[in-house]
């Protein structure tokens, strides 16, 4: 099918599905995700999501996280740093323990089992961010805790991933690998702070004087992409850099006019492509035999360990049970971070094609289930 025709189908169907979902009392995001499943290879097969669509969808998630940074109440974020840390620790340790124990118990090697668990560790906050924005709760204590915890457990997940990949290299090699990654992560945040407090205000001030259409918006997006690129260079996901870039741009006086421009750009084009891309990756036909049962059990483990692990962490930090359930629900989605880790495992020969398919399905199930669970927890 022609590229433009497919683009029309995607954007139109995402908008209609979001409308229907809200009419049914669910977050619009749920419909936007499910329409990708319906039009993708699992059911109708009307859309072929080729490389150019994937690249545009990748830009969509960066724009979404940049917008989340622009909307973040930094003082609220700082107030919730301890609950965020405890939620992240609980949301890493429990998935790591149970995610390793079950595959190992049914006969997989320890290295394969712990790698499966690493896929369950990282939280993809982009889906939760959009749901929180829809509910008007992004800057609530729960929302800020979810954002902070997601960034922290991505970092912890990367450190654990480096150690797992180093298994078999010897103790000294593993220690060096882990130390290098910690230094790289620290280097990124140090560089981000330096750039954020020195160059970003200068660039944004200069952009207001540029004799070009939408100069402020254009240079803000350039800053988002530069921060995403830097974070990838330092071994972190690009969404972390885009989010930090948004927080840094927020410090300038152009924040409020930027939010409107980014929302218009994202909601009209980039966000529909990103949400559709999540759903279209689901291929129900790939689930056969014992893979189905394994996928179901791992999905339950993935949901349970985040709700309970992150929830217990925030209970220890002084949140009540309702808030802890909200935060645990907001941490369920695995998204693109888990997809990246699963691809590494397949390429390195640590997991088989069947296991890869199962873990992709687990990732997508947790992503689709997050919006309704988060709304239910808030209500």
VEXVEXKE-466037 format. One record per residue (C-alpha): residue in one letter; y negated, z negated, x; residue number from 1. Coordinates in nm, 2 decimals, m for minus. Each point is the difference from the previous one (the first is absolute). Layout:
% VEXVEXKE-466037
[rec 'a'; [Y; Z; X]; NUM];
...
//
This chain:
% VEXVEXKE-466037
[rec 'x'; [0.00; 0.00; 0.00]; 1];
[rec 'x'; [m0.35; 0.07; 0.12]; 2];
[rec 'x'; [m0.18; m0.28; 0.18]; 3];
[rec 'x'; [m0.30; m0.01; m0.24]; 4];
[rec 'x'; [0.23; 0.00; m0.30]; 5];
[rec 'x'; [0.20; m0.29; 0.13]; 6];
[rec 'x'; [m0.33; m0.19; 0.08]; 7];
[rec 'x'; [m0.11; 0.05; m0.36]; 8];
[rec 'x'; [0.33; m0.13; m0.13]; 9];
[rec 'x'; [0.00; m0.31; 0.23]; 10];
[rec 'x'; [m0.36; m0.11; m0.07]; 11];
[rec 'x'; [0.02; 0.07; m0.38]; 12];
[rec 'x'; [0.34; m0.17; m0.04]; 13];
[rec 'x'; [m0.10; m0.31; 0.20]; 14];
[rec 'x'; [m0.31; m0.05; m0.21]; 15];
[rec 'x'; [0.19; 0.05; m0.33]; 16];
[rec 'x'; [0.28; m0.24; 0.12]; 17];
[rec 'x'; [m0.26; m0.26; 0.10]; 18];
[rec 'x'; [m0.16; 0.02; m0.35]; 19];
[rec 'x'; [0.34; m0.03; m0.18]; 20];
[rec 'x'; [0.10; m0.30; 0.22]; 21];
[rec 'x'; [m0.32; m0.18; m0.09]; 22];
[rec 'x'; [0.04; 0.08; m0.37]; 23];
[rec 'x'; [0.34; m0.17; 0.03]; 24];
[rec 'x'; [m0.15; m0.31; 0.15]; 25];
[rec 'x'; [0.11; 0.06; 0.36]; 26];
[rec 'x'; [m0.21; 0.07; 0.31]; 27];
[rec 'x'; [m0.10; 0.37; 0.03]; 28];
[rec 'x'; [0.16; 0.00; 0.34]; 29];
[rec 'x'; [0.35; m0.04; m0.15]; 30];
[rec 'x'; [m0.03; 0.33; m0.19]; 31];
[rec 'x'; [m0.15; 0.17; 0.31]; 32];
[rec 'x'; [0.30; m0.09; 0.21]; 33];
[rec 'x'; [0.26; 0.08; m0.27]; 34];
[rec 'x'; [m0.14; 0.35; m0.07]; 35];
[rec 'x'; [0.09; 0.09; 0.36]; 36];
[rec 'x'; [0.36; m0.10; m0.07]; 37];
[rec 'x'; [0.01; 0.21; m0.32]; 38];
[rec 'x'; [m0.16; 0.32; 0.15]; 39];
[rec 'x'; [0.19; m0.04; 0.33]; 40];
[rec 'x'; [0.35; 0.10; 0.11]; 41];
[rec 'x'; [0.16; m0.29; m0.19]; 42];
[rec 'x'; [m0.07; 0.15; m0.34]; 43];
[rec 'x'; [m0.21; 0.31; m0.08]; 44];
[rec 'x'; [m0.06; 0.13; 0.36]; 45];
[rec 'x'; [m0.32; 0.17; m0.10]; 46];
[rec 'x'; [m0.19; m0.10; 0.32]; 47];
[rec 'x'; [0.09; 0.06; 0.36]; 48];
[rec 'x'; [m0.20; m0.26; 0.20]; 49];
[rec 'x'; [m0.03; 0.19; 0.33]; 50];
[rec 'x'; [m0.17; m0.10; 0.32]; 51];
[rec 'x'; [m0.36; 0.07; m0.10]; 52];
[rec 'x'; [0.04; m0.22; m0.31]; 53];
[rec 'x'; [0.15; m0.28; 0.22]; 54];
[rec 'x'; [m0.29; 0.02; 0.24]; 55];
[rec 'x'; [m0.25; m0.02; m0.29]; 56];
[rec 'x'; [0.20; m0.30; m0.15]; 57];
[rec 'x'; [m0.02; m0.17; 0.34]; 58];
[rec 'x'; [m0.38; 0.04; 0.00]; 59];
[rec 'x'; [0.01; m0.14; m0.35]; 60];
[rec 'x'; [0.15; m0.33; 0.11]; 61];
[rec 'x'; [m0.25; m0.03; 0.28]; 62];
[rec 'x'; [m0.29; 0.05; m0.24]; 63];
[rec 'x'; [0.15; m0.26; m0.24]; 64];
[rec 'x'; [0.03; m0.26; 0.28]; 65];
[rec 'x'; [m0.35; 0.08; 0.12]; 66];
[rec 'x'; [m0.13; m0.06; m0.35]; 67];
[rec 'x'; [0.19; m0.33; m0.01]; 68];
[rec 'x'; [m0.18; m0.10; 0.32]; 69];
[rec 'x'; [m0.34; 0.09; m0.15]; 70];
[rec 'x'; [0.08; m0.21; m0.31]; 71];
[rec 'x'; [0.14; m0.30; 0.20]; 72];
[rec 'x'; [m0.19; m0.33; m0.03]; 73];
[rec 'x'; [0.01; m0.09; 0.37]; 74];
[rec 'x'; [m0.08; m0.37; m0.06]; 75];
[rec 'x'; [0.28; m0.02; m0.26]; 76];
[rec 'x'; [0.23; 0.17; 0.24]; 77];
[rec 'x'; [m0.08; m0.25; 0.27]; 78];
[rec 'x'; [0.04; m0.30; m0.24]; 79];
[rec 'x'; [0.36; 0.13; m0.07]; 80];
[rec 'x'; [0.11; 0.06; 0.36]; 81];
[rec 'x'; [0.24; m0.30; 0.00]; 82];
[rec 'x'; [0.17; 0.08; m0.33]; 83];
[rec 'x'; [0.02; 0.37; 0.12]; 84];
[rec 'x'; [0.17; m0.11; 0.32]; 85];
[rec 'x'; [0.25; m0.23; m0.18]; 86];
[rec 'x'; [0.07; 0.27; m0.26]; 87];
[rec 'x'; [0.05; 0.26; 0.28]; 88];
[rec 'x'; [0.24; m0.23; 0.19]; 89];
[rec 'x'; [0.20; m0.07; m0.32]; 90];
[rec 'x'; [0.00; 0.36; m0.09]; 91];
[rec 'x'; [0.14; 0.10; 0.34]; 92];
[rec 'x'; [0.25; m0.28; 0.07]; 93];
[rec 'x'; [0.19; 0.01; m0.33]; 94];
[rec 'x'; [0.04; 0.39; m0.02]; 95];
[rec 'x'; [0.11; m0.01; 0.37]; 96];
[rec 'x'; [0.26; m0.26; m0.06]; 97];
[rec 'x'; [0.15; 0.12; m0.33]; 98];
[rec 'x'; [m0.06; 0.37; 0.09]; 99];
[rec 'x'; [0.22; m0.05; 0.31]; 100];
[rec 'x'; [0.26; m0.23; m0.16]; 101];
[rec 'x'; [0.11; 0.23; m0.28]; 102];
[rec 'x'; [0.06; 0.33; 0.19]; 103];
[rec 'x'; [0.17; m0.20; 0.28]; 104];
[rec 'x'; [0.22; m0.18; m0.25]; 105];
[rec 'x'; [0.13; 0.33; m0.14]; 106];
[rec 'x'; [0.08; 0.14; 0.34]; 107];
[rec 'x'; [m0.30; 0.16; 0.17]; 108];
[rec 'x'; [m0.07; m0.08; 0.36]; 109];
[rec 'x'; [m0.26; m0.26; 0.09]; 110];
[rec 'x'; [m0.25; 0.25; 0.13]; 111];
[rec 'x'; [0.03; 0.22; m0.31]; 112];
[rec 'x'; [m0.03; m0.31; m0.23]; 113];
[rec 'x'; [m0.31; m0.14; 0.17]; 114];
[rec 'x'; [m0.16; 0.35; 0.00]; 115];
[rec 'x'; [0.06; 0.02; m0.38]; 116];
[rec 'x'; [m0.17; m0.34; m0.03]; 117];
[rec 'x'; [m0.30; 0.13; 0.21]; 118];
[rec 'x'; [m0.05; 0.27; m0.26]; 119];
[rec 'x'; [m0.03; m0.28; m0.26]; 120];
[rec 'x'; [m0.26; m0.20; 0.20]; 121];
[rec 'x'; [m0.32; 0.20; m0.01]; 122];
[rec 'x'; [m0.21; 0.00; m0.32]; 123];
[rec 'x'; [m0.19; 0.32; m0.10]; 124];
[rec 'x'; [m0.31; m0.14; m0.16]; 125];
[rec 'x'; [m0.14; 0.33; m0.12]; 126];
[rec 'x'; [0.18; m0.02; m0.34]; 127];
[rec 'x'; [m0.09; m0.36; m0.05]; 128];
[rec 'x'; [m0.37; 0.08; 0.09]; 129];
[rec 'x'; [m0.02; 0.26; m0.27]; 130];
[rec 'x'; [0.16; m0.23; m0.26]; 131];
[rec 'x'; [m0.23; m0.29; 0.10]; 132];
[rec 'x'; [m0.30; 0.24; m0.03]; 133];
[rec 'x'; [0.11; 0.11; m0.35]; 134];
[rec 'x'; [0.04; m0.36; m0.11]; 135];
[rec 'x'; [m0.34; m0.10; 0.16]; 136];
[rec 'x'; [0.17; m0.26; 0.22]; 137];
[rec 'x'; [m0.04; 0.15; 0.35]; 138];
[rec 'x'; [m0.25; m0.27; 0.11]; 139];
[rec 'x'; [0.19; m0.28; m0.16]; 140];
[rec 'x'; [0.16; m0.27; 0.22]; 141];
[rec 'x'; [0.34; 0.16; m0.08]; 142];
[rec 'x'; [m0.13; 0.35; 0.08]; 143];
[rec 'x'; [m0.15; m0.10; 0.33]; 144];
[rec 'x'; [0.32; m0.19; 0.10]; 145];
[rec 'x'; [0.21; 0.30; m0.08]; 146];
[rec 'x'; [m0.22; 0.23; 0.22]; 147];
[rec 'x'; [0.00; m0.25; 0.29]; 148];
[rec 'x'; [0.37; m0.07; m0.02]; 149];
[rec 'x'; [0.08; 0.38; m0.01]; 150];
[rec 'x'; [m0.19; 0.06; 0.32]; 151];
[rec 'x'; [0.16; m0.29; 0.18]; 152];
[rec 'x'; [0.35; 0.08; m0.11]; 153];
[rec 'x'; [m0.04; 0.36; 0.11]; 154];
[rec 'x'; [m0.09; m0.13; 0.35]; 155];
[rec 'x'; [0.30; m0.24; 0.00]; 156];
[rec 'x'; [0.22; 0.29; m0.13]; 157];
[rec 'x'; [m0.10; 0.22; 0.29]; 158];
[rec 'x'; [0.07; m0.27; 0.26]; 159];
[rec 'x'; [0.35; m0.06; m0.16]; 160];
[rec 'x'; [0.06; 0.38; m0.01]; 161];
[rec 'x'; [m0.08; 0.03; 0.38]; 162];
[rec 'x'; [0.24; m0.28; 0.07]; 163];
[rec 'x'; [0.28; 0.15; m0.21]; 164];
[rec 'x'; [m0.05; 0.34; 0.16]; 165];
[rec 'x'; [0.03; m0.18; 0.34]; 166];
[rec 'x'; [0.34; m0.14; m0.08]; 167];
[rec 'x'; [0.24; 0.11; 0.27]; 168];
[rec 'x'; [m0.27; 0.04; 0.26]; 169];
[rec 'x'; [0.04; m0.34; 0.14]; 170];
[rec 'x'; [m0.20; m0.33; m0.05]; 171];
[rec 'x'; [m0.27; 0.09; 0.25]; 172];
[rec 'x'; [m0.07; 0.34; m0.15]; 173];
[rec 'x'; [m0.02; m0.14; m0.35]; 174];
[rec 'x'; [m0.25; m0.27; 0.10]; 175];
[rec 'x'; [m0.21; 0.26; 0.18]; 176];
[rec 'x'; [0.01; 0.23; m0.31]; 177];
[rec 'x'; [m0.10; m0.28; m0.23]; 178];
[rec 'x'; [m0.28; m0.12; 0.23]; 179];
[rec 'x'; [m0.14; 0.35; 0.03]; 180];
[rec 'x'; [m0.01; 0.05; m0.38]; 181];
[rec 'x'; [m0.18; m0.34; m0.05]; 182];
[rec 'x'; [m0.26; 0.10; 0.27]; 183];
[rec 'x'; [m0.05; 0.34; m0.17]; 184];
[rec 'x'; [m0.06; m0.17; m0.34]; 185];
[rec 'x'; [m0.24; m0.25; 0.15]; 186];
[rec 'x'; [m0.17; 0.29; 0.17]; 187];
[rec 'x'; [m0.05; 0.19; m0.32]; 188];
[rec 'x'; [m0.16; m0.29; m0.19]; 189];
[rec 'x'; [m0.23; m0.07; 0.30]; 190];
[rec 'x'; [m0.10; 0.36; 0.02]; 191];
[rec 'x'; [m0.05; 0.02; m0.38]; 192];
[rec 'x'; [m0.23; m0.31; 0.01]; 193];
[rec 'x'; [m0.20; 0.14; 0.29]; 194];
[rec 'x'; [m0.05; 0.34; m0.17]; 195];
[rec 'x'; [m0.06; m0.16; m0.34]; 196];
[rec 'x'; [m0.28; m0.22; 0.13]; 197];
[rec 'x'; [m0.16; 0.25; 0.23]; 198];
[rec 'x'; [0.05; 0.36; m0.08]; 199];
[rec 'x'; [0.08; 0.00; m0.37]; 200];
[rec 'x'; [m0.35; m0.13; m0.11]; 201];
[rec 'x'; [m0.17; 0.25; 0.23]; 202];
[rec 'x'; [0.21; 0.29; m0.13]; 203];
[rec 'x'; [m0.06; m0.09; m0.36]; 204];
[rec 'x'; [m0.38; m0.05; 0.06]; 205];
[rec 'x'; [m0.01; 0.34; 0.17]; 206];
[rec 'x'; [0.20; 0.17; m0.28]; 207];
[rec 'x'; [m0.27; m0.10; m0.25]; 208];
[rec 'x'; [m0.25; 0.21; 0.20]; 209];
[rec 'x'; [0.22; 0.31; 0.04]; 210];
[rec 'x'; [m0.14; 0.30; m0.19]; 211];
[rec 'x'; [0.33; 0.09; m0.16]; 212];
[rec 'x'; [0.15; m0.05; m0.34]; 213];
[rec 'x'; [0.19; m0.33; m0.05]; 214];
[rec 'x'; [m0.05; m0.09; 0.37]; 215];
[rec 'x'; [0.07; m0.38; m0.06]; 216];
[rec 'x'; [0.32; 0.07; m0.19]; 217];
[rec 'x'; [0.12; 0.26; 0.26]; 218];
[rec 'x'; [m0.06; m0.23; 0.30]; 219];
[rec 'x'; [0.16; m0.30; m0.18]; 220];
[rec 'x'; [0.32; 0.21; m0.05]; 221];
[rec 'x'; [m0.02; 0.10; 0.37]; 222];
[rec 'x'; [m0.01; m0.37; 0.09]; 223];
[rec 'x'; [0.30; m0.06; m0.22]; 224];
[rec 'x'; [0.20; 0.28; 0.16]; 225];
[rec 'x'; [m0.10; m0.11; 0.35]; 226];
[rec 'x'; [0.12; m0.36; m0.06]; 227];
[rec 'x'; [0.32; 0.13; m0.15]; 228];
[rec 'x'; [0.06; 0.22; 0.31]; 229];
[rec 'x'; [m0.07; m0.29; 0.23]; 230];
[rec 'x'; [0.24; m0.23; m0.18]; 231];
[rec 'x'; [0.27; 0.26; 0.02]; 232];
[rec 'x'; [m0.06; 0.04; 0.37]; 233];
[rec 'x'; [0.05; m0.38; 0.04]; 234];
[rec 'x'; [0.33; 0.01; m0.19]; 235];
[rec 'x'; [m0.13; m0.12; m0.34]; 236];
[rec 'x'; [0.01; 0.20; m0.33]; 237];
[rec 'x'; [m0.31; 0.21; m0.07]; 238];
[rec 'x'; [m0.06; m0.19; m0.33]; 239];
[rec 'x'; [m0.08; m0.32; 0.20]; 240];
[rec 'x'; [m0.27; 0.18; 0.20]; 241];
[rec 'x'; [m0.14; 0.16; m0.31]; 242];
[rec 'x'; [m0.02; m0.34; m0.17]; 243];
[rec 'x'; [m0.17; m0.17; 0.30]; 244];
[rec 'x'; [m0.24; 0.30; 0.02]; 245];
[rec 'x'; [m0.10; m0.06; m0.37]; 246];
[rec 'x'; [m0.06; m0.37; 0.08]; 247];
[rec 'x'; [m0.23; 0.10; 0.29]; 248];
[rec 'x'; [m0.19; 0.26; m0.20]; 249];
[rec 'x'; [m0.04; m0.26; m0.28]; 250];
[rec 'x'; [m0.23; m0.20; 0.24]; 251];
[rec 'x'; [m0.26; 0.27; m0.02]; 252];
[rec 'x'; [m0.25; 0.04; m0.29]; 253];
[rec 'x'; [0.16; 0.32; m0.12]; 254];
[rec 'x'; [0.31; m0.17; m0.14]; 255];
[rec 'x'; [m0.07; 0.02; m0.37]; 256];
[rec 'x'; [m0.10; 0.37; m0.01]; 257];
[rec 'x'; [0.30; 0.08; 0.21]; 258];
[rec 'x'; [0.25; m0.17; m0.24]; 259];
[rec 'x'; [m0.11; 0.23; m0.29]; 260];
[rec 'x'; [0.03; 0.31; 0.22]; 261];
[rec 'x'; [0.34; m0.09; 0.14]; 262];
[rec 'x'; [0.13; m0.09; m0.34]; 263];
[rec 'x'; [m0.11; 0.34; m0.14]; 264];
[rec 'x'; [0.15; 0.19; 0.29]; 265];
[rec 'x'; [0.33; m0.20; 0.00]; 266];
[rec 'x'; [0.06; m0.02; m0.38]; 267];
[rec 'x'; [m0.07; 0.36; m0.06]; 268];
[rec 'x'; [0.21; 0.15; 0.28]; 269];
[rec 'x'; [0.16; m0.21; 0.27]; 270];
[rec 'x'; [0.15; m0.29; m0.19]; 271];
[rec 'x'; [0.19; 0.21; m0.25]; 272];
[rec 'x'; [0.17; 0.19; 0.29]; 273];
[rec 'x'; [0.09; m0.33; 0.17]; 274];
[rec 'x'; [0.15; m0.16; m0.31]; 275];
[rec 'x'; [0.18; 0.32; m0.09]; 276];
[rec 'x'; [0.15; 0.02; 0.35]; 277];
[rec 'x'; [0.16; m0.34; m0.04]; 278];
[rec 'x'; [0.18; 0.09; m0.31]; 279];
[rec 'x'; [0.11; 0.35; 0.11]; 280];
[rec 'x'; [0.19; m0.14; 0.30]; 281];
[rec 'x'; [0.25; m0.15; m0.24]; 282];
[rec 'x'; [0.32; 0.20; m0.01]; 283];
[rec 'x'; [0.24; m0.16; m0.25]; 284];
[rec 'x'; [0.26; 0.27; 0.07]; 285];
[rec 'x'; [0.04; m0.14; 0.36]; 286];
[rec 'x'; [0.15; m0.33; m0.14]; 287];
[rec 'x'; [0.37; 0.03; m0.02]; 288];
[rec 'x'; [0.30; m0.24; 0.01]; 289];
[rec 'x'; [m0.04; m0.33; 0.19]; 290];
[rec 'x'; [m0.36; 0.10; 0.10]; 291];
[rec 'x'; [m0.11; m0.08; m0.35]; 292];
[rec 'x'; [0.13; m0.35; 0.00]; 293];
[rec 'x'; [m0.14; m0.06; 0.35]; 294];
[rec 'x'; [m0.34; 0.13; m0.11]; 295];
[rec 'x'; [m0.01; m0.23; m0.31]; 296];
[rec 'x'; [0.10; m0.31; 0.20]; 297];
[rec 'x'; [m0.25; 0.07; 0.28]; 298];
[rec 'x'; [m0.28; 0.07; m0.26]; 299];
[rec 'x'; [0.07; m0.34; m0.16]; 300];
[rec 'x'; [m0.01; m0.16; 0.35]; 301];
[rec 'x'; [m0.32; 0.18; 0.08]; 302];
[rec 'x'; [m0.17; m0.13; m0.32]; 303];
[rec 'x'; [0.14; m0.35; 0.01]; 304];
[rec 'x'; [m0.09; m0.06; 0.37]; 305];
[rec 'x'; [m0.36; 0.10; m0.03]; 306];
[rec 'x'; [m0.06; m0.19; m0.33]; 307];
[rec 'x'; [0.17; m0.32; 0.13]; 308];
[rec 'x'; [m0.09; 0.03; 0.37]; 309];
[rec 'x'; [m0.37; 0.08; m0.05]; 310];
[rec 'x'; [m0.02; m0.22; m0.31]; 311];
[rec 'x'; [0.13; m0.31; 0.19]; 312];
[rec 'x'; [m0.24; 0.07; 0.28]; 313];
[rec 'x'; [m0.30; m0.02; m0.24]; 314];
[rec 'x'; [0.14; m0.30; m0.18]; 315];
[rec 'x'; [0.00; m0.18; 0.34]; 316];
[rec 'x'; [m0.36; 0.11; 0.04]; 317];
[rec 'x'; [m0.10; m0.17; m0.33]; 318];
[rec 'x'; [0.01; 0.28; m0.25]; 319];
[rec 'x'; [0.15; m0.08; m0.34]; 320];
[rec 'x'; [0.33; 0.17; m0.13]; 321];
[rec 'x'; [m0.18; 0.27; m0.19]; 322];
[rec 'x'; [m0.21; 0.11; 0.29]; 323];
[rec 'x'; [0.30; m0.01; 0.23]; 324];
[rec 'x'; [0.19; 0.23; m0.24]; 325];
[rec 'x'; [m0.30; 0.23; 0.00]; 326];
[rec 'x'; [m0.01; 0.02; 0.38]; 327];
[rec 'x'; [0.38; 0.04; 0.03]; 328];
[rec 'x'; [m0.01; 0.28; m0.25]; 329];
[rec 'x'; [m0.28; 0.17; 0.18]; 330];
[rec 'x'; [0.20; 0.00; 0.32]; 331];
[rec 'x'; [0.31; 0.18; m0.14]; 332];
[rec 'x'; [m0.10; 0.36; 0.07]; 333];
[rec 'x'; [0.13; 0.14; 0.33]; 334];
[rec 'x'; [m0.15; 0.35; m0.02]; 335];
[rec 'x'; [m0.08; 0.22; 0.29]; 336];
[rec 'x'; [0.05; m0.27; 0.27]; 337];
[rec 'x'; [0.36; m0.03; m0.09]; 338];
[rec 'x'; [0.04; 0.38; m0.02]; 339];
[rec 'x'; [m0.13; 0.02; 0.36]; 340];
[rec 'x'; [0.25; m0.27; 0.12]; 341];
[rec 'x'; [0.29; 0.16; m0.18]; 342];
[rec 'x'; [m0.08; 0.34; 0.16]; 343];
[rec 'x'; [0.00; m0.17; 0.34]; 344];
[rec 'x'; [0.35; m0.15; m0.07]; 345];
[rec 'x'; [0.14; 0.34; m0.11]; 346];
[rec 'x'; [m0.14; 0.17; 0.30]; 347];
[rec 'x'; [0.13; m0.26; 0.24]; 348];
[rec 'x'; [0.34; 0.01; m0.16]; 349];
[rec 'x'; [m0.01; m0.37; m0.11]; 350];
[rec 'x'; [0.05; 0.08; m0.37]; 351];
[rec 'x'; [0.20; 0.28; m0.16]; 352];
[rec 'x'; [m0.13; 0.27; m0.24]; 353];
[rec 'x'; [0.16; m0.19; m0.29]; 354];
[rec 'x'; [m0.17; m0.33; 0.11]; 355];
[rec 'x'; [m0.33; 0.19; 0.05]; 356];
[rec 'x'; [0.02; 0.13; m0.36]; 357];
[rec 'x'; [0.08; m0.34; m0.14]; 358];
[rec 'x'; [m0.29; m0.17; 0.18]; 359];
[rec 'x'; [m0.24; 0.28; m0.10]; 360];
[rec 'x'; [0.10; m0.07; m0.36]; 361];
[rec 'x'; [m0.04; m0.38; 0.05]; 362];
[rec 'x'; [m0.35; 0.07; 0.14]; 363];
[rec 'x'; [m0.09; 0.22; m0.30]; 364];
[rec 'x'; [0.15; m0.25; m0.26]; 365];
[rec 'x'; [m0.21; m0.28; 0.15]; 366];
[rec 'x'; [m0.31; 0.22; m0.01]; 367];
[rec 'x'; [0.05; 0.10; m0.37]; 368];
[rec 'x'; [0.08; m0.35; m0.12]; 369];
[rec 'x'; [m0.30; m0.17; 0.17]; 370];
[rec 'x'; [m0.28; 0.10; m0.25]; 371];
[rec 'x'; [0.17; m0.12; m0.32]; 372];
[rec 'x'; [0.12; m0.32; 0.17]; 373];
[rec 'x'; [m0.34; m0.07; 0.15]; 374];
[rec 'x'; [m0.16; 0.04; m0.34]; 375];
[rec 'x'; [0.26; m0.22; m0.17]; 376];
[rec 'x'; [m0.06; m0.27; 0.26]; 377];
[rec 'x'; [m0.38; 0.01; m0.06]; 378];
[rec 'x'; [0.06; m0.02; m0.38]; 379];
//
